[in-house]
């Protein structure tokens, strides 16, 4: 190598060293100041769930809290919960690069919005409705469920029309209660397949599953309830003496929900989750999970 070549190589080396030293002194680029950036910086995503909504979500009996978790003490780790919604939430968290942590607020608190940062998202079989869209952003839908009437075996109830003037159990703040009370459910009218009964008396319990459980426990102030057909299938499989009544009254498009009133801008998170859900449809992840937990592929519009 010539003397001039050596000088050139030395100069280039000194420039490279100086550039590396300068970059080392520069502060790291700040994370995006929005909800998505906050989740990535924190390393966890806090997800609301219902522990009494099998097969979509339920607690795992006897499961111990995962070790070395970033989840807060009052949050559940992924190994402590199970179901279709849970698997969906865990996969979304994985593709976001965050650990899923589960909170258990009441359903009416989730649908009302204004979460105050207590959890980041709801992956809890929430129907997209016009009223909920006032308070919440929704991703693209991840599956569809039939809104199904069920009744105590031997009740003599054979159709939705038989509920006219009779008490019917539903979960609090659900689309089923809205439908039975004769109000606008907030979904496309074409999706309502059966008109609601006239003058039905809506009896609200904490969750849909409690209606079937109340019948099993001997409660007699109602003989019928309405919920997702998947919940009724699970109740029948567990030995509760109820049966489906007629075809579904309507079909619901269910999606991930995010509070519009978040202190951090949630829009980029909504968009990212929609991208992830779309990919989960395309690669068969949602179909496989639906078949596993729900016994059928409910991930495409009927």
C-alpha positions as CSV (number, residue, x, y, z in Angstrom):
1,X,0.0,0.0,0.0
2,X,1.4,3.5,-0.9
3,X,1.9,6.2,1.6
4,X,-1.0,8.2,0.2
5,X,-3.3,5.2,0.4
6,X,-2.3,4.8,4.1
7,X,-3.1,8.4,4.8
8,X,-6.5,8.1,3.1
9,X,-7.4,4.9,5.1
10,X,-6.3,6.6,8.3
11,X,-8.4,9.7,7.6
12,X,-11.4,7.6,6.8
13,X,-10.9,5.6,10.0
14,X,-10.7,8.8,12.1
15,X,-13.9,10.1,10.5
16,X,-15.7,6.8,11.2
17,X,-14.6,6.8,14.9
18,X,-15.7,10.4,15.3
19,X,-19.1,9.7,13.8
20,X,-19.6,6.7,16.1
21,X,-18.6,8.8,19.1
22,X,-20.9,11.6,18.1
23,X,-23.8,9.2,17.6
24,X,-23.1,7.7,21.1
25,X,-23.5,11.1,22.7
26,X,-26.8,11.8,21.0
27,X,-30.0,11.0,23.0
28,X,-32.2,8.2,21.7
29,X,-35.1,9.3,19.6
30,X,-38.1,9.6,22.0
31,X,-40.9,7.1,21.7
32,X,-44.0,8.4,19.9
33,X,-46.1,10.3,22.4
34,X,-49.3,8.4,21.8
35,X,-51.0,5.3,23.3
36,X,-49.2,2.9,20.9
37,X,-45.8,4.4,21.9
38,X,-46.7,4.3,25.6
39,X,-47.5,0.6,25.3
40,X,-44.3,-0.2,23.5
41,X,-42.3,1.8,26.0
42,X,-44.0,0.1,28.9
43,X,-43.7,-3.4,27.4
44,X,-47.3,-4.4,28.4
45,X,-50.7,-3.9,27.0
46,X,-53.6,-3.9,29.5
47,X,-56.7,-5.7,28.2
48,X,-60.1,-5.8,29.9
49,X,-61.8,-9.2,30.0
50,X,-64.8,-11.0,31.6
51,X,-63.9,-14.1,33.7
52,X,-67.5,-15.5,33.3
53,X,-68.0,-15.6,29.6
54,X,-66.8,-19.0,28.4
55,X,-65.9,-20.1,25.8
56,X,-64.7,-16.6,24.9
57,X,-63.0,-15.8,28.2
58,X,-62.7,-17.5,31.6
59,X,-60.3,-18.0,34.4
60,X,-58.0,-21.0,34.5
61,X,-58.7,-22.8,37.8
62,X,-55.7,-23.1,40.0
63,X,-53.3,-21.3,37.6
64,X,-50.6,-19.4,39.4
65,X,-49.4,-16.0,38.3
66,X,-46.6,-16.1,35.8
67,X,-43.1,-15.4,37.1
68,X,-41.0,-12.5,35.9
69,X,-44.1,-10.7,34.6
70,X,-44.3,-7.0,33.9
71,X,-48.0,-7.0,34.8
72,X,-49.2,-5.0,37.8
73,X,-50.2,-6.9,40.9
74,X,-53.9,-6.4,40.3
75,X,-53.7,-7.7,36.7
76,X,-53.9,-11.3,35.5
77,X,-51.2,-12.9,33.3
78,X,-52.0,-14.8,30.1
79,X,-51.6,-18.2,31.8
80,X,-54.4,-17.4,34.2
81,X,-57.1,-16.9,31.6
82,X,-58.3,-18.8,28.5
83,X,-60.8,-18.7,25.7
84,X,-61.3,-17.4,22.1
85,X,-61.1,-13.7,23.2
86,X,-58.1,-14.4,25.3
87,X,-56.2,-16.1,22.5
88,X,-57.1,-13.2,20.2
89,X,-55.8,-10.7,22.7
90,X,-52.6,-12.7,23.4
91,X,-51.8,-12.9,19.7
92,X,-52.4,-9.1,19.2
93,X,-50.1,-8.4,22.1
94,X,-47.4,-10.7,20.6
95,X,-47.6,-8.9,17.3
96,X,-47.4,-5.5,19.0
97,X,-44.3,-6.7,20.9
98,X,-45.9,-6.4,24.3
99,X,-46.9,-8.6,27.2
100,X,-50.7,-9.0,27.7
101,X,-52.0,-8.2,31.1
102,X,-55.7,-8.6,31.9
103,X,-58.0,-6.4,34.0
104,X,-61.6,-7.4,35.0
105,X,-63.9,-4.3,35.1
106,X,-67.6,-4.6,34.8
107,X,-69.1,-4.7,31.3
108,X,-71.1,-1.4,31.7
109,X,-67.8,0.4,32.6
110,X,-66.1,-0.9,29.5
111,X,-68.9,0.0,27.1
112,X,-69.3,3.5,28.6
113,X,-65.7,4.6,27.7
114,X,-63.8,7.2,29.8
115,X,-61.6,4.4,31.2
116,X,-59.1,6.8,32.8
117,X,-56.1,4.7,31.6
118,X,-57.0,1.8,33.8
119,X,-56.8,-0.5,30.8
120,X,-55.8,0.1,27.2
121,X,-58.1,-2.0,25.1
122,X,-61.1,-4.3,25.2
123,X,-60.8,-7.6,23.4
124,X,-64.1,-8.8,24.8
125,X,-66.6,-9.7,22.1
126,X,-67.9,-6.1,21.9
127,X,-70.4,-5.4,19.2
128,X,-69.9,-2.4,17.1
129,X,-72.9,-0.1,17.6
130,X,-73.7,3.5,16.7
131,X,-74.1,4.4,20.4
132,X,-70.8,2.8,21.5
133,X,-69.0,4.5,18.6
134,X,-69.6,7.8,20.4
135,X,-67.3,6.8,23.2
136,X,-65.0,4.2,21.6
137,X,-62.9,3.5,18.6
138,X,-63.2,0.1,17.0
139,X,-60.8,-2.0,15.0
140,X,-62.0,-4.1,12.1
141,X,-64.1,-6.9,13.3
142,X,-62.5,-10.2,14.3
143,X,-65.5,-12.4,14.4
144,X,-69.3,-12.6,14.3
145,X,-71.8,-14.2,16.7
146,X,-75.5,-15.0,16.6
147,X,-77.7,-13.3,19.1
148,X,-79.6,-16.3,20.4
149,X,-82.7,-16.8,22.6
150,X,-82.6,-19.7,25.1
151,X,-85.1,-21.0,27.6
152,X,-85.3,-23.4,30.5
153,X,-86.1,-26.9,29.3
154,X,-89.8,-27.6,29.5
155,X,-90.8,-23.9,29.7
156,X,-93.0,-24.1,26.6
157,X,-91.2,-21.1,25.0
158,X,-90.8,-21.9,21.4
159,X,-90.1,-18.5,19.7
160,X,-89.1,-14.9,20.4
161,X,-92.8,-13.9,20.1
162,X,-93.6,-16.1,23.1
163,X,-91.7,-13.6,25.3
164,X,-94.3,-10.8,24.8
165,X,-94.9,-9.4,28.3
166,X,-92.6,-11.9,29.9
167,X,-89.4,-11.5,31.9
168,X,-86.2,-12.3,30.0
169,X,-82.7,-12.3,31.4
170,X,-79.7,-10.5,29.8
171,X,-76.3,-9.2,30.8
172,X,-76.2,-5.6,31.9
173,X,-75.4,-3.0,29.1
174,X,-75.7,-5.6,26.3
175,X,-77.2,-5.4,22.8
176,X,-79.6,-8.1,23.9
177,X,-81.2,-5.9,26.5
178,X,-81.5,-3.1,23.9
179,X,-83.1,-5.4,21.4
180,X,-85.6,-6.9,23.9
181,X,-86.7,-3.5,25.1
182,X,-87.6,-2.5,21.5
183,X,-84.9,0.1,21.1
184,X,-82.5,0.6,18.2
185,X,-79.7,-1.9,18.7
186,X,-77.4,0.4,16.6
187,X,-76.5,-2.2,14.0
188,X,-77.6,-2.3,10.3
189,X,-81.4,-3.0,10.2
190,X,-80.8,-5.7,7.7
191,X,-79.0,-7.7,10.4
192,X,-82.1,-7.9,12.6
193,X,-83.7,-11.1,11.4
194,X,-86.6,-11.4,13.9
195,X,-88.6,-8.5,15.4
196,X,-88.3,-8.1,19.2
197,X,-91.2,-9.3,21.3
198,X,-93.8,-6.7,22.5
199,X,-93.5,-5.6,26.1
200,X,-90.8,-8.0,27.2
201,X,-89.5,-7.4,30.8
202,X,-85.8,-7.1,30.8
203,X,-84.0,-8.6,33.8
204,X,-80.3,-7.6,34.0
205,X,-77.6,-9.6,35.7
206,X,-73.9,-8.8,35.8
207,X,-73.0,-11.0,32.8
208,X,-74.9,-13.1,30.2
209,X,-73.6,-16.3,31.6
210,X,-75.2,-15.5,35.0
211,X,-78.6,-15.9,33.4
212,X,-78.0,-19.6,32.6
213,X,-76.3,-20.1,36.0
214,X,-79.3,-18.6,37.8
215,X,-81.6,-21.0,36.0
216,X,-79.4,-23.9,37.1
217,X,-79.4,-22.6,40.7
218,X,-83.2,-22.7,40.7
219,X,-84.1,-19.1,40.2
220,X,-87.7,-19.0,38.8
221,X,-88.5,-15.3,38.1
222,X,-87.6,-15.8,34.4
223,X,-87.5,-18.8,32.1
224,X,-85.6,-17.3,29.1
225,X,-82.4,-15.4,28.4
226,X,-80.6,-14.0,25.4
227,X,-76.9,-14.1,24.7
228,X,-74.4,-15.2,22.1
229,X,-75.1,-18.7,20.8
230,X,-71.6,-19.7,21.8
231,X,-72.4,-19.0,25.5
232,X,-75.6,-21.1,25.2
233,X,-73.6,-24.0,23.6
234,X,-71.2,-23.8,26.5
235,X,-74.0,-23.8,29.1
236,X,-75.7,-26.8,27.5
237,X,-72.4,-28.7,27.3
238,X,-71.8,-28.0,31.0
239,X,-75.1,-29.6,31.9
240,X,-77.3,-26.6,32.5
241,X,-81.0,-27.5,31.6
242,X,-81.6,-24.9,28.9
243,X,-82.2,-25.1,25.1
244,X,-82.0,-22.8,22.1
245,X,-85.2,-21.3,21.0
246,X,-85.6,-20.7,17.2
247,X,-83.0,-19.2,14.9
248,X,-80.7,-16.3,15.9
249,X,-82.5,-12.9,16.1
250,X,-79.6,-11.1,14.7
251,X,-75.8,-11.4,14.0
252,X,-73.2,-9.1,15.6
253,X,-69.9,-7.9,14.3
254,X,-67.4,-7.9,17.2
255,X,-64.2,-5.9,17.4
256,X,-61.4,-4.6,19.6
257,X,-62.5,-1.4,21.3
258,X,-60.3,1.5,22.5
259,X,-61.4,4.6,24.6
260,X,-61.7,7.8,22.6
261,X,-61.0,9.8,25.8
262,X,-57.5,8.2,26.4
263,X,-55.0,10.7,27.7
264,X,-52.7,9.5,24.9
265,X,-53.8,9.7,21.3
266,X,-55.2,6.2,20.6
267,X,-55.7,6.4,16.8
268,X,-52.3,4.9,15.8
269,X,-53.1,1.9,18.1
270,X,-56.5,1.5,16.5
271,X,-54.9,1.4,13.1
272,X,-52.1,-1.0,14.1
273,X,-54.6,-3.4,15.7
274,X,-56.8,-3.3,12.6
275,X,-53.7,-4.2,10.5
276,X,-52.9,-7.1,12.9
277,X,-56.5,-8.4,12.9
278,X,-56.6,-8.3,9.1
279,X,-53.4,-10.3,9.0
280,X,-54.8,-12.8,11.5
281,X,-57.8,-13.3,9.2
282,X,-55.5,-13.8,6.2
283,X,-53.1,-16.2,7.8
284,X,-55.8,-18.4,9.4
285,X,-55.0,-17.6,13.0
286,X,-58.5,-16.5,13.9
287,X,-60.2,-19.3,12.0
288,X,-58.1,-21.9,13.8
289,X,-58.8,-20.4,17.2
290,X,-62.6,-20.0,16.5
291,X,-62.8,-23.7,15.4
292,X,-60.9,-24.7,18.6
293,X,-63.0,-22.7,21.1
294,X,-66.3,-22.1,19.4
295,X,-66.6,-25.3,17.4
296,X,-67.1,-23.5,14.1
297,X,-65.5,-20.8,12.0
298,X,-67.3,-17.6,13.1
299,X,-64.7,-15.3,11.7
300,X,-66.4,-14.5,8.3
301,X,-69.6,-12.6,7.9
302,X,-72.6,-14.9,7.5
